[in-house]
Structures are given as C-alpha cells and as structure tokens.
C-alpha cells in the first residue's frame, strides 16, 4: 500500500498529515508510531488524520497515544486545507477538545489564528489530584528537587513551571519527572517558562507521548494564561520559542493563538512491510 502524506511543521513542532479515507482501516495508534519514527518512518512529533464532512482533526503523539488538541497541529491543518484549493478563510474544526474556530490571517507568510477556547482550572478536569479549588503555585518534590507547579486544561492537560533561566533547565529530565508525578493521573505536558517582560515569555515544553519539542501551541497558551493569572503579564503576549514566536491574546471569547505553519514536502510511503 502506498500512503500519500504531507509533512508539516509549526515552529519546528512537526507532523505527518494524512486523509482519513486513506487510513480508515488501520490502527491509528500503531500507524502513528510507524509514520513518526525518525529512523524507519517519515519522522514527526505527531500524526494528524483529517476527516471531512464534517471537518475533524484526529491527533496522535509519536508514541501512539492520543491528544485532544494541538495548537501547532491545527495551524498545519489550516495550511493543508488552504493548499488543497479549498476556498476558506475561516472555518470550524472538530477536535477532542471540542469545536475550534480557525482563521487564515496571512497567506505570505502563512499565518493562522486559532480560538483555543477558555482555560479550565478545575482539578478534576485537568486532571490533577488535589483538594484545592485550583492547582496553582503548588510546591512539589520531583526527582529530589522542589518545583512550584501550576496546572490548567488548555485544550489538553498542561503544567507550568516558572524559571529564572530557561537555558539552564534540563527539559528532558525535569519534564519527565514532573509529568510522572502521581498527582497527574493522565501524565501532564510540562512547560518551563521564563518571564522576559509584561508582554514576552520564553517557553520550553516537554510533551507527553513525545518528550521535548521545539514548540507547543497549547503549552504556550497555558503559560500565558497562568502568567496573566498571577499578574506577571498583560493579556497580549509574544512567546519566544527555539525557532520563532507565537502571539497569544486572552479575551472574553477565548484564548487566541496566532502563528505560522510550513509545508515541508509531500510524499508516498510504502506500508506493506510495516503493517
């Protein structure tokens, strides 16, 4: 079987995008592990499966686990639709986190703006094990070190850790240690955040099911939401990442995320020897 795919990235967070009709008979989790493998497959942080009529994004991490939403991935989906010839500037995508509104704000360079919805601080919905009304600025020991953690559901589960120097953080080691804590029954994405000023943050993320990634859209939204809640930033914030920046705005209608999406290449991959 020859599978057509498109390879994308959003600030280095990379994805394989395929049409649902071409893979409907396969185990999606297994397919994600095969396609995302950087040695024997295409190589990516995640797999995006696009369903049409109605439009829906199914998202799988590189280890085959699912995620309800991906901020960088949904912008790549927007570009995928745009290059397919669809006459669209604004549209709605069904995701595991609900219906998400997306708008194309620039064609060259390509930029998409996404309404990521409103943050949910209820511990049961994040989920995090806590008797508090919110899990904010909680000191917890992980791997022999104390971290001050704040968690929120922002399309998916996220935990934010403020640090003095983002370059001194061991994202792999510390991120995994925090994500594995028993208080997070579904594991958690972990975002290390350095405050630059009232309108600028620097973020590095350890994503569950993947590990350290170059960018995480939902994670950047979570970082801004928590920083604003604690009075560290305004409602409009630029988040600096390893390969660029995302612009995030908190409004009454939801948290808006704007950033680029790049189509790297198209191709066909034989699955006969793998499935």
C-alpha positions as CSV (number, residue, x, y, z in Angstrom):
1,X,0.0,0.0,0.0
2,X,1.3,3.5,-0.9
3,X,0.2,6.1,1.5
4,X,0.2,9.8,0.4
5,X,1.2,12.2,3.2
6,X,2.2,15.8,3.7
7,X,5.0,16.7,6.2
8,X,4.5,20.0,8.1
9,X,5.9,21.9,11.0
10,X,4.8,24.8,13.2
11,X,7.9,26.4,14.5
12,X,9.7,23.1,14.5
13,X,6.9,21.1,16.1
14,X,6.5,18.6,13.2
15,X,3.6,16.5,11.9
16,X,2.6,13.9,9.3
17,X,-0.8,14.8,7.8
18,X,-2.9,12.2,6.1
19,X,-6.5,11.9,4.9
20,X,-8.8,9.7,7.0
21,X,-10.1,7.8,3.9
22,X,-6.7,6.5,3.1
23,X,-6.0,5.1,6.6
24,X,-9.5,4.3,7.9
25,X,-8.9,0.5,8.1
26,X,-5.7,0.8,10.2
27,X,-5.0,1.0,13.9
28,X,-4.3,4.7,14.2
29,X,-2.0,4.4,17.3
30,X,0.2,1.8,15.5
31,X,0.2,3.9,12.4
32,X,1.4,7.0,14.3
33,X,4.3,5.1,15.8
34,X,5.3,3.8,12.3
35,X,5.0,7.1,10.5
36,X,6.5,9.3,13.2
37,X,9.6,7.1,13.7
38,X,12.6,9.2,12.8
39,X,14.7,6.2,11.8
40,X,12.3,3.9,9.9
41,X,9.4,6.2,9.1
42,X,8.9,9.8,8.0
43,X,9.7,11.3,11.4
44,X,7.5,13.6,13.3
45,X,6.2,14.6,16.8
46,X,2.7,13.7,15.9
47,X,0.2,12.3,13.3
48,X,-2.7,14.4,12.1
49,X,-5.6,12.5,10.5
50,X,-8.0,14.7,8.6
51,X,-11.7,13.8,8.4
52,X,-14.0,15.6,6.1
53,X,-17.8,16.1,6.2
54,X,-17.7,17.3,8.9
55,X,-14.2,18.6,9.2
56,X,-12.4,16.9,12.1
57,X,-8.8,16.6,13.3
58,X,-7.7,13.3,14.9
59,X,-4.3,13.7,16.7
60,X,-1.8,11.1,17.8
61,X,1.5,11.6,19.5
62,X,4.6,9.8,18.2
63,X,4.3,7.1,20.8
64,X,0.8,6.2,19.5
65,X,-1.1,7.9,22.4
66,X,-3.9,10.4,21.6
67,X,-4.1,14.1,22.4
68,X,-7.4,16.1,22.4
69,X,-5.9,19.1,20.8
70,X,-2.7,20.5,19.3
71,X,-2.3,24.3,18.7
72,X,0.6,23.9,16.2
73,X,-1.0,21.0,14.5
74,X,-4.3,22.7,13.8
75,X,-2.5,25.6,12.1
76,X,-0.8,23.0,9.9
77,X,-4.2,21.5,9.2
78,X,-5.3,25.0,8.1
79,X,-2.4,25.2,5.6
80,X,-3.2,21.7,4.4
81,X,-6.8,22.8,3.6
82,X,-5.5,26.0,2.0
83,X,-3.1,24.3,-0.3
84,X,-5.8,21.7,-1.3
85,X,-7.6,24.5,-3.0
86,X,-10.4,24.9,-0.5
87,X,-12.0,28.4,-0.7
88,X,-11.7,29.2,3.0
89,X,-10.6,32.0,5.3
90,X,-12.4,30.9,8.4
91,X,-13.7,27.5,9.4
92,X,-14.5,25.2,12.4
93,X,-12.7,22.0,13.2
94,X,-14.0,19.3,15.4
95,X,-11.3,18.1,17.9
96,X,-11.2,16.1,21.1
97,X,-11.3,19.4,22.9
98,X,-14.5,20.5,21.1
99,X,-15.1,22.6,18.1
100,X,-12.3,25.0,17.3
101,X,-12.5,28.2,15.2
102,X,-9.6,28.9,12.9
103,X,-8.9,31.9,10.6
104,X,-6.2,32.4,8.0
105,X,-4.8,35.8,8.7
106,X,-1.9,35.9,6.1
107,X,-1.1,33.9,3.0
108,X,2.5,35.0,2.6
109,X,3.9,34.2,5.1
110,X,1.2,31.8,6.0
111,X,-0.3,32.6,9.4
112,X,-3.4,31.2,11.1
113,X,-5.2,32.4,14.2
114,X,-7.0,29.9,16.4
115,X,-9.5,30.4,19.2
116,X,-8.2,27.8,21.7
117,X,-11.2,28.2,24.0
118,X,-11.2,29.2,27.6
119,X,-8.9,27.7,30.3
120,X,-10.3,25.3,32.8
121,X,-8.7,25.4,36.3
122,X,-10.9,22.7,37.9
123,X,-8.5,19.9,39.1
124,X,-10.9,17.1,38.1
125,X,-10.9,18.4,34.5
126,X,-7.2,18.9,34.1
127,X,-6.9,16.2,35.6
128,X,-4.7,16.6,38.8
129,X,-5.3,15.1,42.2
130,X,-6.0,18.0,44.6
131,X,-8.5,19.1,47.2
132,X,-7.9,22.7,46.3
133,X,-10.3,24.7,44.1
134,X,-7.3,25.3,41.7
135,X,-3.9,23.7,41.4
136,X,-1.9,27.0,41.3
137,X,1.6,27.6,42.7
138,X,1.8,24.2,44.4
139,X,5.3,23.2,45.7
140,X,6.0,19.5,44.9
141,X,9.2,17.4,45.0
142,X,10.2,15.6,41.8
143,X,13.4,13.7,41.3
144,X,14.9,15.2,44.5
145,X,14.1,18.8,43.6
146,X,11.3,21.1,44.6
147,X,9.2,22.7,41.8
148,X,6.4,25.2,42.1
149,X,3.7,23.9,39.7
150,X,0.5,25.4,38.3
151,X,-1.8,23.4,36.1
152,X,-4.6,24.1,33.7
153,X,-6.6,22.4,31.0
154,X,-6.0,24.4,27.8
155,X,-7.2,22.1,25.0
156,X,-5.2,19.4,26.8
157,X,-3.5,19.0,30.2
158,X,-0.7,21.4,31.0
159,X,1.6,22.3,33.9
160,X,3.6,25.5,34.1
161,X,6.9,26.0,36.0
162,X,8.5,29.4,36.2
163,X,12.3,29.5,36.0
164,X,14.9,32.2,36.2
165,X,17.0,30.9,33.2
166,X,15.3,28.8,30.5
167,X,18.7,27.7,29.1
168,X,19.7,26.1,32.5
169,X,16.7,23.8,32.6
170,X,17.0,20.1,31.8
171,X,13.7,19.9,29.9
172,X,14.1,16.1,29.3
173,X,14.9,15.1,32.8
174,X,12.8,17.6,34.8
175,X,9.9,17.5,32.4
176,X,9.6,13.7,32.6
177,X,10.0,13.7,36.4
178,X,7.1,16.2,36.8
179,X,4.9,14.6,34.2
180,X,5.3,11.2,36.0
181,X,4.2,12.6,39.4
182,X,1.3,10.6,40.9
183,X,-0.8,13.8,41.2
184,X,-1.2,13.7,37.4
185,X,-3.2,10.5,36.6
186,X,-3.0,11.1,32.8
187,X,0.5,12.4,32.8
188,X,0.9,16.1,32.0
189,X,2.6,18.3,29.5
190,X,5.2,20.4,31.3
191,X,6.1,24.0,30.3
192,X,9.2,25.7,31.7
193,X,8.6,29.5,31.4
194,X,11.0,32.4,31.8
195,X,9.4,35.9,32.1
196,X,11.1,38.4,29.9
197,X,8.7,41.3,30.5
198,X,5.0,42.1,30.7
199,X,4.4,41.1,27.1
200,X,7.1,38.5,26.5
201,X,7.7,34.9,27.7
202,X,10.2,32.3,26.7
203,X,8.9,28.7,26.9
204,X,10.3,25.2,26.5
205,X,8.0,22.2,26.7
206,X,8.2,18.5,27.5
207,X,5.2,16.9,25.8
208,X,3.6,13.7,27.0
209,X,4.0,10.9,24.4
210,X,6.8,12.7,22.7
211,X,9.4,14.4,25.0
212,X,11.0,17.8,24.5
213,X,9.6,19.6,21.4
214,X,10.7,22.8,19.7
215,X,7.2,24.3,20.2
216,X,3.8,23.6,21.8
217,X,0.9,25.8,21.0
218,X,-1.4,24.7,23.8
219,X,1.5,24.8,26.1
220,X,2.3,28.4,25.2
221,X,-1.3,29.3,25.7
222,X,-1.2,27.6,29.2
223,X,1.9,29.5,30.0
224,X,0.4,32.9,29.1
225,X,-2.9,32.1,31.0
226,X,-1.0,31.2,34.2
227,X,1.4,34.1,33.9
228,X,-1.5,36.5,33.4
229,X,-3.5,34.9,36.3
230,X,-0.5,35.5,38.6
231,X,-0.1,39.1,37.4
232,X,3.2,38.6,35.6
233,X,2.0,39.6,32.1
234,X,-0.7,41.6,30.2
235,X,-3.3,39.9,28.1
236,X,-1.3,40.2,24.9
237,X,1.9,38.2,25.0
238,X,4.6,37.1,22.5
239,X,6.0,33.7,23.4
240,X,9.6,33.1,22.2
241,X,10.5,29.6,21.2
242,X,13.5,27.8,19.8
243,X,12.6,28.6,16.1
244,X,10.4,31.7,16.3
245,X,7.5,33.1,18.2
246,X,3.7,32.7,18.8
247,X,1.3,35.6,19.5
248,X,-1.3,34.9,22.2
249,X,-4.2,37.1,23.4
250,X,-6.5,36.4,26.3
251,X,-10.1,37.6,25.6
252,X,-13.6,37.1,27.0
253,X,-14.3,35.0,23.9
254,X,-11.3,32.7,24.4
255,X,-7.5,32.5,24.2
256,X,-6.3,33.3,20.7
257,X,-3.1,31.8,19.3
258,X,-1.5,33.1,16.1
259,X,1.5,31.6,14.3
260,X,2.9,30.1,11.2
261,X,2.6,26.7,9.5
262,X,5.0,25.4,6.9
263,X,4.5,22.6,4.4
264,X,7.9,20.8,4.2
265,X,7.2,18.2,1.5
266,X,4.7,15.7,0.1
267,X,5.4,12.1,-0.4
268,X,4.3,8.5,-0.7
269,X,5.3,5.8,1.8
270,X,5.0,2.1,1.4
271,X,3.4,0.4,4.4
272,X,3.4,-3.1,3.1
273,X,6.5,-4.2,5.0
274,X,5.4,-2.4,8.2
275,X,1.7,-3.3,8.8
